[in-house]
Amino acid sequence: MLPKKPFPWLDFIRKIAVIAIPVALQNLLTTTASMVDTIMIAPLGETTVGAVGLCAQFTSLMFSCYWGFVGGGMLFFSQYWGAKDDEGIDRSFGITISFMMLVAFLFAGAGILVPEWIMAIYTDKEVIQQIGVDYLRVAGFAYPLQILSTGMSALLRSTEKVRIPFYAAIASVLTNIFLNWVLIHGKLGLPAMGVQGAALATVIAAAVNAGCILLLAKLQKYPYLFHFRRHFRWSRAAVKLYLQRCLPIICNEAFIGIALMITNMVLGRQSQEAIAATAVFRTLEGIVIGFFAGFSNASSVLVGKCVGAGELDCAYQRAKRLVLLCGGCILMVCLTLLAVHKPLLTTMSLSGESLRIGTGLLAIYCVAAVIRMCNWTMNDTYRAAGDATTGTVLEISFMYAVVLPCVCLSGLVFKAPYLLIFACCYIDEPIRFGLMQRHMYSGKWVRPVTPEGQAALPAFLEERKQPKKA
């Protein structure tokens, strides 16, 4: 047997950078816009900041409900892209976007029609509830536009067109910042609208994002977004395969979304200072997740493309190294956040007790985030390769058997200090990391959906069984 060639690190890092950097920058832009939102809302008081932060948790629940379809869609997009199967890409995009928009309209209807009910779930503070109601009644109109943009961006990234959603995000963020300045405090002769102004700016920015994606895709003659008739040429077998592969991802995101909602209900019943600190922390957390999203998309594309093309050993070698690079990158981001945390938190309205809590939240998160993001990267890698079950089973099992009981008992029964309650949210991450690593090196997560990948699978699995030579 010929010795294997050394792994092409430079070419690998270049391919990661081409995908990950635009995605990370796009998410960083979005996070920057959220930070600007918080800074602009800050003069309205900590209570307002906390209320808008709780509304963001409702948005996160929506994210959990539709992200399963995004993850499942990217599994098919990337593998069909590797196999050069245009019909498969068109069909899977049509199925994906249909399910996503169903979620969008359900959440938009809830936010617009019954915001009082939503806010009562997340907090028992009446003053916070009323501010949140005013925000959700307007922000609900943004949800279908945001989810449409997310679906289109997932397709573009999976087919290595990462610049289009990046440029659209720039236009959206700039629009959001400008309109926040105009509408929140009343500039250019317009009345001051407070949190409703921030919500209206979000709606208009979402429309700009979706419009720019469609316009740029049309100008660049990108085909897949505009094959409307092909999007809905579904066969029973195609929908069955899609749901079989995506159902574990959908269940994972839905169950995790419910668990996070329960966690946020516990956190939302603490002091107003803690609620405000958590709202600011969630914005800064977006910076870490934004960088992680770059690796997530790189994992899905670089691994899924190889699996779809039948290059299974290449996918395996790439996957192992993506985890290492993700951990190193997230560690640097966390250390940077810790170094500049005080001016950031102060600028975003925290002071006194809320500043102390916010500092503690960041310190705890920066310890947990490296392991957490490595777990997420491995899970995204498994999904792109066709294994949507392993990460799902581990995450849901530990969430409901370990994390939720610890959070509920510490927060509602034992009335523990807030930072201890928050730390319980990440208690399962180190254990799952060990189990996920073991599965990674087994290679059993490689499960192609294309004929090319399936043909190469027996030889790949046989090679994984061979004992390693010293």
MITORSE-592452 format. One record per residue (C-alpha): residue in one letter; z, y, x. Coordinates in steps of 0.5 Angstrom, whole numbers, plus 2048, in hexadecimal, padded with zeros to 3 digits. Each point is the difference from the previous one (the first is absolute). Layout:
// residues N
   type    c3    c2    c1
      a     Z     Y     X
...
//
This chain:
// residues 470
   type    c3    c2    c1
      m   800   800   800
      l   7FE   807   803
      p   806   805   801
      k   801   805   7FA
      k   7FD   807   802
      p   806   805   801
      f   801   804   7FA
      p   7FC   807   7FF
      w   806   804   800
      l   7FC   807   801
      d   7FA   7FE   7FB
      f   806   7FE   7FB
      i   804   806   801
      r   7F9   804   7FF
      k   7FF   7FD   7F9
      i   807   801   7FE
      a   800   807   801
      v   7F9   801   7FD
      i   803   7FD   7F9
      a   808   802   801
      i   7FF   807   803
      p   7FD   803   7FA
      v   804   7FC   7FB
      a   806   802   803
      l   7FE   808   801
      q   7FE   7FF   7F8
      n   807   7FE   7FF
      l   803   805   804
      l   7FD   805   7FD
      t   802   7FE   7F9
      t   807   7FF   803
      t   800   807   802
      a   7FD   803   7F9
      s   807   7FC   7FE
      m   804   804   805
      v   7FD   806   7FE
      d   801   7FF   7F9
      t   807   7FF   801
      i   801   806   804
      m   7FD   804   7FB
      i   804   7FD   7FB
      a   806   801   804
      p   802   807   7FE
      l   801   7FD   7F9
      g   806   7FC   802
      e   802   7F9   802
      t   800   7FE   7F9
      t   7F9   802   7FF
      v   7FE   7FC   807
      g   804   7FA   7FD
      a   7FD   800   7FA
      v   7F9   800   803
      g   802   7FB   804
      l   802   7FB   7FB
      c   7F9   802   7FC
      a   7FD   7FD   807
      q   804   7FA   7FF
      f   7FC   7FF   7F9
      t   7FA   801   804
      s   802   7FA   805
      l   801   7FC   7FA
      m   7F9   801   7FE
      f   7FE   7FF   807
      s   803   7F9   800
      c   7FC   7FE   7FA
      y   7F9   802   802
      w   801   7FE   808
      g   800   7F9   7FE
      f   7F8   801   7FE
      v   7FF   804   806
      g   803   7FB   805
      g   7FC   7FB   7FC
      g   7F9   804   800
      m   801   801   807
      l   800   7F9   802
      f   7F9   7FF   7FC
      f   7FD   806   803
      s   802   7FF   807
      q   7FE   7F9   800
      y   7F9   801   7FC
      w   7FF   806   805
      g   800   7FB   806
      a   7FC   7FB   7FC
      k   7FB   806   7FE
      d   800   7FE   7F9
      d   7FF   806   7FC
      e   800   7FD   7F9
      g   807   7FD   802
      i   802   807   802
      d   7FD   803   7F9
      r   803   7FB   7FC
      s   807   800   803
      f   801   808   800
      g   7FE   800   7F8
      i   806   7FB   7FF
      t   804   804   804
      i   7FF   807   7FE
      s   800   7FD   7F8
      f   807   7FD   801
      m   803   806   804
      m   7FE   805   7FB
      l   803   7FC   7FA
      v   807   801   804
      a   7FE   808   801
      f   7FF   801   7F9
      l   807   7FC   7FE
      f   804   805   805
      a   7FC   806   7FE
      g   802   7FF   7F9
      a   807   7FE   801
      g   801   807   805
      i   7FD   804   7FB
      l   802   7FD   7F9
      v   807   7FE   802
      p   803   803   806
      e   807   801   7FD
      w   800   7F8   800
      i   7FE   800   807
      m   805   805   803
      a   806   7FC   7FC
      i   7FE   7FA   804
      y   800   803   807
      t   807   805   7FF
      d   805   801   7FC
      k   801   808   802
      e   7FD   804   7FA
      v   7FE   806   804
      i   7FC   7FC   805
      q   7FD   7FC   7FA
      q   7FD   806   7FC
      i   7FD   803   807
      g   7FD   7F9   801
      v   7FD   800   7F8
      d   7FD   807   802
      y   7FC   7FD   806
      l   7FE   7F9   7FD
      r   7FD   803   7FA
      v   7FB   804   804
      a   7FF   7FB   806
      g   7FE   7FA   7FC
      f   7F9   803   7FF
      a   7FF   7FF   808
      y   802   7F8   800
      p   7F9   7FE   7FE
      l   7FD   804   805
      q   804   7FE   805
      i   7FF   7F9   7FF
      l   7F9   800   7FF
      s   800   804   807
      t   804   7FA   803
      g   7FB   7FB   7FE
      m   7FA   803   802
      s   804   802   807
      a   802   7F8   801
      l   7F8   7FE   7FF
      l   7FE   805   805
      r   805   7FE   805
      s   7FF   7F9   7FF
      t   7F9   801   802
      e   801   805   806
      k   7FF   806   7FC
      v   806   803   802
      r   7FE   808   801
      i   7FE   801   7F9
      p   807   7FF   7FD
      f   803   804   806
      y   7FC   806   7FE
      a   801   800   7F9
      a   808   7FF   802
      i   7FF   807   804
      a   7FD   803   7FA
      s   805   7FE   7FB
      v   806   802   804
      l   7FE   807   802
      t   7FE   801   7F8
      n   807   7FD   7FF
      i   804   805   805
      f   7FC   806   7FE
      l   801   7FE   7F8
      n   808   7FF   801
      w   800   807   804
      v   7FD   803   7FA
      l   803   7FC   7FA
      i   807   7FF   802
      h   802   807   801
      g   7FB   804   7FD
      k   7FB   803   805
      l   7F9   803   7FF
      g   802   803   7F9
      l   802   7F9   7FD
      p   807   7FF   7FD
      a   805   7FC   804
      m   800   7F9   7FD
      g   805   7FC   804
      v   800   7F9   800
      q   7FA   800   7FB
      g   7FC   804   805
      a   801   7FA   805
      a   7FE   7FB   7FB
      l   7FA   804   7FE
      a   7FE   801   807
      t   801   7F8   801
      v   7FB   7FF   7FA
      i   7FA   805   803
      a   801   7FD   807
      a   7FF   7F9   7FD
      a   7FA   802   7FD
      v   7FD   803   806
      n   802   7FA   804
      a   7FC   7FB   7FB
      g   7FA   805   800
      c   7FF   801   808
      i   800   7F8   801
      l   7FB   800   7FB
      l   7FC   806   802
      l   800   7FE   808
      a   7FF   7F8   7FE
      k   7F9   803   7FC
      l   7FE   804   806
      q   801   7FB   805
      k   7FC   7FB   7FC
      y   806   7FB   7FF
      p   7FE   7FB   7FB
      y   806   7FC   7FE
      l   803   805   7FC
      f   7FA   802   7FB
      h   7FE   7F9   7FF
      f   803   801   7F9
      r   7FC   7FA   7FC
      r   801   7FB   806
      h   808   802   800
      f   800   7FC   7F9
      r   7FC   7FA   801
      w   806   7FC   800
      s   800   7F8   7FF
      r   806   7FC   7FD
      a   800   7FD   807
      a   800   806   804
      v   806   803   7FC
      k   804   7F9   800
      l   7FF   801   808
      y   802   807   800
      l   806   7FF   7FC
      q   802   7F9   804
      r   800   804   806
      c   803   807   7FE
      l   805   7FD   7FB
      p   805   7FF   806
      i   7FF   807   802
      i   801   803   7F9
      c   806   7FC   7FF
      n   803   802   806
      e   7FF   808   7FF
      a   802   7FF   7F9
      f   806   7FD   801
      i   802   804   806
      g   7FE   806   7FC
      i   805   7FE   7FB
      a   806   7FF   806
      l   7FE   806   803
      m   801   804   7F9
      i   807   7FC   7FF
      t   802   803   807
      n   7FE   807   7FE
      m   804   7FF   7FA
      v   806   7FF   804
      l   7FE   805   805
      g   7FF   805   7FB
      r   807   7FF   7FD
      q   803   803   806
      s   802   807   802
      q   7FB   806   7FF
      e   800   801   808
      a   7FE   7F9   801
      i   7FB   800   7FB
      a   7FD   806   803
      a   801   7FD   807
      t   7FC   7FA   7FE
      a   7FA   804   7FD
      v   7FF   804   807
      f   801   7F9   803
      r   7FA   7FD   7FC
      t   7FC   805   802
      l   801   7FF   808
      e   800   7F9   7FF
      g   7F9   801   7FE
      i   7FE   802   807
      v   802   7F9   802
      i   7FC   7FD   7FB
      g   7FA   804   801
      f   800   7FE   807
      f   801   7F9   7FE
      a   7FA   800   7FB
      g   7FC   801   805
      f   802   7F9   803
      s   800   7FD   7F9
      n   7F8   802   7FF
      a   7FF   7FE   807
      s   803   7F9   7FF
      s   7FC   7FF   7F9
      v   7F9   802   803
      l   800   7FD   807
      v   804   7FA   7FE
      g   7FC   7FF   7F9
      k   7F9   802   803
      c   801   7FA   806
      v   803   7FB   7FB
      g   7FA   802   7FB
      a   7FB   7FF   806
      g   803   7F9   802
      e   803   803   806
      l   807   7FD   7FF
      d   803   800   807
      c   7FE   807   801
      a   804   802   7F9
      y   806   7FC   803
      q   800   803   807
      r   7FF   807   7FD
      a   805   7FF   7FA
      k   806   7FE   806
      r   7FE   806   804
      l   800   805   7FA
      v   807   7FF   7FE
      l   802   801   807
      l   7FC   807   800
      c   803   802   7F9
      g   807   7FF   803
      g   7FF   804   806
      c   7FD   806   7FC
      i   805   800   7FA
      l   806   800   806
      m   7FD   806   803
      v   7FF   804   7F9
      c   807   7FE   7FE
      l   803   803   807
      t   7FC   806   7FF
      l   803   801   7F9
      l   807   7FF   802
      a   7FF   805   806
      v   7FE   806   7FB
      h   803   7FE   7FA
      k   805   806   7FF
      p   7FB   805   800
      l   7FC   7FC   7FB
      l   806   7FF   7FB
      t   802   807   800
      t   7F9   802   7FF
      m   800   7FC   7FA
      s   806   803   7FC
      l   806   7FB   803
      s   806   803   802
      g   807   7FE   801
      e   802   7F9   7FD
      s   7F8   7FF   7FE
      l   7FE   801   807
      r   806   7FB   803
      i   7FD   7FB   7FB
      g   7F9   801   801
      t   801   7FF   808
      g   804   7FA   7FF
      l   7FA   7FD   7FB
      l   7FB   802   806
      a   804   7FC   805
      i   801   7FA   7FC
      y   7F8   800   7FE
      c   7FE   801   807
      v   804   7FA   802
      a   7FD   7FC   7FA
      a   7F9   803   800
      v   7FD   7FC   806
      i   802   7F9   7FE
      r   7FE   802   7F9
      m   7F9   803   802
      c   7FE   7F9   804
      n   802   7FC   7FA
      w   7FB   804   7FC
      t   7FB   800   805
      m   800   7F8   800
      n   800   800   7F9
      d   7FA   804   7FF
      t   7FD   7FC   806
      y   801   7F9   7FC
      r   7FD   804   7F9
      a   7FA   802   804
      a   7FF   7F9   802
      g   801   7FD   7F9
      d   807   7FE   800
      a   804   804   7FB
      t   805   7FB   7FF
      t   805   800   806
      g   802   807   801
      t   801   801   7F8
      v   804   7FA   800
      l   805   802   805
      e   800   807   7FE
      i   802   7FF   7F9
      s   805   7FB   802
      f   804   804   804
      m   7FF   806   7FC
      y   803   7FD   7FA
      a   805   7FB   804
      v   803   805   805
      v   7FE   807   7FF
      l   801   801   7F9
      p   806   7FD   800
      c   803   804   806
      v   7FD   807   7FD
      c   803   7FF   7F9
      l   807   7FD   802
      s   801   805   806
      g   7FD   806   7FB
      l   803   7FE   7F9
      v   806   7FC   801
      f   803   801   807
      k   7FE   808   800
      a   7FE   7FF   807
      p   7FE   806   805
      y   7F9   802   7FE
      l   7FE   7FF   807
      l   802   7F9   800
      i   7FD   7FF   7F9
      f   7F9   802   803
      a   801   7FC   806
      c   800   7FA   7FB
      c   7F9   801   7FE
      y   7FE   7FE   807
      i   805   7FA   801
      d   7FA   7FA   800
      e   7FB   803   804
      p   802   7FD   807
      i   801   7F9   7FD
      r   7F9   801   7FD
      f   7FD   802   806
      g   802   7F9   803
      l   7FD   7FC   7FB
      m   7F9   804   800
      q   7FF   800   807
      r   801   7F8   800
      h   7FB   800   7FA
      m   7FB   805   804
      y   800   7FB   806
      s   7FE   7FA   7FC
      g   7FA   803   7FE
      k   801   7FD   7F9
      w   7FE   807   7FD
      v   7F9   800   801
      r   7FD   7FE   7F9
      p   7F9   802   800
      v   7FC   802   7F9
      t   7F9   800   803
      p   7FC   7FA   802
      e   7FF   802   807
      g   808   800   801
      q   801   7FA   7FC
      a   7FB   7FC   805
      a   804   802   806
      l   807   7FF   7FD
      p   801   7F8   802
      a   7FE   801   807
      f   805   806   800
      l   806   7FD   7FD
      e   7FF   7FA   805
      e   800   804   806
      r   807   803   7FD
      k   802   7F9   800
      q   7FF   7FF   808
      p   806   800   804
      k   800   806   805
      k   7FF   7FE   807
      a   804   803   805
//
